[in-house]
């Protein structure tokens, strides 16, 4: 079955950087668009970034444009999210996700906390 395992979260000071990674298995990774979502306490889960199956098209939420970069390695079945200039509003659990057969699969999430 589909497995998505996020890593790389942690505590970082405002202005700092983190790189999240998602290891995938159980599906033909290079055939699917991949996404990163996040959910802050008391808020709905929101789409942060998406990358096409070949990696040549990326889209971002307005709140992270210019600060976050999504990338993928189809040889390693991984997708990453490079996050720079982090601010406290970026504090959330970050999830890797894939939409397959009209069902969205999720990883367990990785906590990102931006605080001084």
Buried (B, 14 or more C-beta within 10 A) or exposed (E): EBEBBBEBBEEBEEEBEBBBBBBBEEBEBEEBBBBBBBBBEEEEBEEBBBBEBEBEEBBBBEEBEEBBBBBBEBEEBBBBBBBBEBEEEBBBBBBBBBEBEEEEBBBEBBEBBBEE
